[in-house]
Amino acid sequence: MKNHYLTILSLASLAVLAGCASNGNNQNAQNDTEQQPAQPVDDGIDWEKPLYSLDKMGDTSTVYQYNASGKLVKVSYYSDNSEESYSTYYYDAAGNDTSCVSEDLEIGSYSKQFDSQNRVIAYKTHDLSSDVTSTYRYEGNKKITESESYSEEIYKDVIETYFDADGNDTLEIDKSQLVRRADETEPDYTVKPDIYTTRFTYVTINGKKVLKSSITNKETKDGQKFVSFKKDNEYDQYGRLTKSICVSDYGDGDPARTSTYTYSYDGNCKIEDNGYKTYYAKK
């Protein structure tokens, strides 16, 4: 448009306007640079693919193994530099993780079923304390989960989870019923549930959408309302997690408990504030 106007101006004004146009274009270019997000920076590390972890003494604690397709197939847990137990992961032809079998019940095992769209429709877990069976159905951007855990106490949960176009959870509503206490014999499915409402917010850093915060409000069956859990995350310029601040309130009258976890990075190593180190694969 500036060139169109220049064609009808006198030659005497051309030089002055050319200089102004040049400055204006430079300013516009600068503004465009400031407004456009920086191109993602690739540090050459696959932060989704851990290789092994060391404890604070420098001894091996965990080793991860992958198949030729890059899928996790085995996690080994070490004690005194010897493999103590392990978990094995299995996949279907579509690459869905259908099950995990663990030698150690404290770690737990699971199995999943998927529909034709590779969405989980059934999920079962088994560990030392309980068995949990969950079923899922989908309505647009909402997932409805029904689950029941079997132990000395039985809980039934109905969870509605809403997710965005990228598949990230944005809102979760959990109606949880304690249908049988440890000293009872028969479950009572008419009891009023506790309701947990969790909202998730995200931020895009270095081209990745990462969880910024989550906050859970609890409404007990007796009508008590309070924030039961809050988590805030901080990241570096690469989108790597550097700090998590978690606040928990169990509604027992005690002050809320705050826990802070920090992480630093050295090459392909993620370092936790407790001294544990995890090394990741290079791309």
C-alpha positions, 0 to 999 in steps of 0.5 A: 500500500505504501508503494501505491501512495508513493507513485502519486507523490512528488519526486521532492518528497520521495527521498524523505518518505522513503526514509520514513518507510524504511524506518516504519518497515523496520519497526513493523518487523521488530514488532512482528518479531516480538509478537511471534512466538520463538521457534521451538528449541530442540536440545537433542534430548528425548525427555519422554524416554528415561534410560536409567535412574540413580539414587542419592548415593549414586547407585542404580535404582531403575533401568528402562528398556525399549523395543525396536519401535521405541515402546517401553517393554521393561522397567527393572527396580534395583536394590544394592545394585541388583535387580530386585523386581521388574514390570513388563509392558505389552502392546497390541498391533496399534501400539496401545499399552494393553497390560503391565505385569509386575512381580512386586504387588506393591508396584501393581499390575494393570490391563486395558481394553481399547475401542476401534478409535484406540480409546481406553474402555476398560481398565483393571489394576491390582496391587497389594492393597486393592483391586480397581475395575474401571469402565469408560464411555465417551460423549464428544469431549467428555469421558465418563469413568465408572470405577469400584475399588475392592479392599477393606473399604469399597469406594465407587467413583463416577468421574466426568472428565472434559478435555480440549482439542489436544486431548488435555484434561480441563475439568474433572468432576469426581463423585466418590462414594464410600459404600462399605467401611472396613467394619461393615459386611454389605455395601450401601450404594445409596450413601451421598458422595463426596464431590471433587472438582478439579480444573486444569490450566496449561501454558505453551512453552517452547512449542509444548503445551504443559500443565501450569496448575490444577486445583481441586475443590472438595464438597463432602457429603456433609456439606463442607467445602474446601480446597483439598489440593492445589498444584503449581508448576514452573518450567524453564525455557525448554519447557522442562519442569523445574518446580512443583508446589503442592498444597494438600488439605485432608479436611481433618482440621490440621493445617494444609500441608505444602510440599515443594519439589525442584528439578535441575538439568545437566545434559541429558540428566534430570536431577531431583532435589532429593539427589536422585538422577534420571538419564534420558535418551538422546535423539 
